[in-house]
Amino acid sequence: MLDIDAQAQRVRRQFPILESAIYLNSCSTGAYPAGMKARLSAHWETLRTWRDDVWERWLADLAHFRGTLETFLGAPAGSVVTDTNASVLLSRVLGSLDYAGDRRRIVVSSLDFPTVEWIARALGRRGAEVTVVPPAPGGCSVDEERLLAAITEEVRVVCISHVTFSTSAMLDVPALVQRARRHGVLVVLDAYQSVGVVPVDVTALDVDVVVGGAKKWLCGAPDLGFLYVRPSLTETLEPLHTGWFAGEAPLRFEQVERFAPDARRFGSGTPAILPAQLSQSGLDIVRSAGVESIRAASLSHTERLLAWARDHRVRTLTPAEPSRRGGAVTLAFEGSDAVTRELLERRFVVSHRGGLRISPHFYNTAEEITAFLGTLSTLHRRHST
């Protein structure tokens, strides 16, 4: 049986913010590991003593990060690329699809992070039509019955969140993929809120595309996104939004001949070197801890938060079923925004997105959850009377 506190104690010393705060905000920004400091210093030394041949080492650093992430995601070698954020990568892959024929519809959800619908609507200028699936009754999770019904022969791609950012409701991905395959529809999964806290094996899930980023559960830099594309799909796509690093050998500085044969074709201009270097620290720690162990700790912590909500008759926007919730719990009650501010003043780091979001990670202890719930009880009584 997993000893959650023992696991937390093994990693806590690597996250300096835990010395001064109870950090429960990983669904927004994961705690930054101390290893980033040495990487920052090394990067500065490189800049201070600049020579152009540093690019060989930098490309090796990028390849190492991609390779580590591919292993973590169960992805084939060469199927992952990185850039400054998930939005630019999602734009490139969706923008490489053809919306001129009978299949021109993009299916999204109203609970997706706003960038998804922004990109889908923008592709209307290239012929795309957008279907926005509403939430299920209660407004906390995607209406999966309507989502599946929306997937027909007129749909080119469904782009949907694995775990919603505001409520931490988790999607039934196998059911979605089964329906999509039946109708020849591509599946793009926004896994920003799941990778690092929920096991995600892209090969086992059989999805076509996964986008995410380093800054949340992977404890990485805020300016690094990643994109996985199924290799057999990659071969068929030529991005419209591109740049010199989408080529097979960019440092040869030759005229354009062909895209890189793998996911690197979804690169663009000069890549985000420092964010990848910094994010290696968190990814290594998370991978060493093991996502199955991280998931077990997360479910234990979030179950305590849900139990508190039941005891205090506070509405939760997060599903109670373990198989249907991600790593956060969102509480909706009168004065929750004020409570959030007071919690921050008391060094309980949380966030507010339509409700109080609490997102413990593998570095949090049971004692910290107890301290948090005690303070939350006091503040909740004050604001509910």
Buried (B, 14 or more C-beta within 10 A) or exposed (E): EBEBBEBBEBBBEBBBBBEEBBBBBBBBBBBBBEBBEEBEEEBEEBEEEEEEEEEEEBBEBBBEBBBBBBEBBBBBEBBBBBBBBBBBBBBBBBBBBEBEEEBBBBBBBEBBBEBBBEBBBBBEEBEBBBBBBEBBEEBBBBBBEBBBEBBEEBBBBBBBBBBBBBBBBBBBBEEBBEBBEEEEBBBBBBBBBBBBBBBBEBEEBBBBBBBBBBBBBBBBBBBBBBBBBBBEBBEEBEBEBBBBBBBBEBEEEEEEEEBBEBBBBBBBEEBBBBBBBBBBBBBBBBBEBBBEBBBBBBBBBBBBBBEBBEEBEBEBBBBBEBEBBBBBBBBBBEBBEEBBEBBBEBEBBBBBBBBBBBBBBBBBBBEBBEBBBEBBEEBBEEBEE
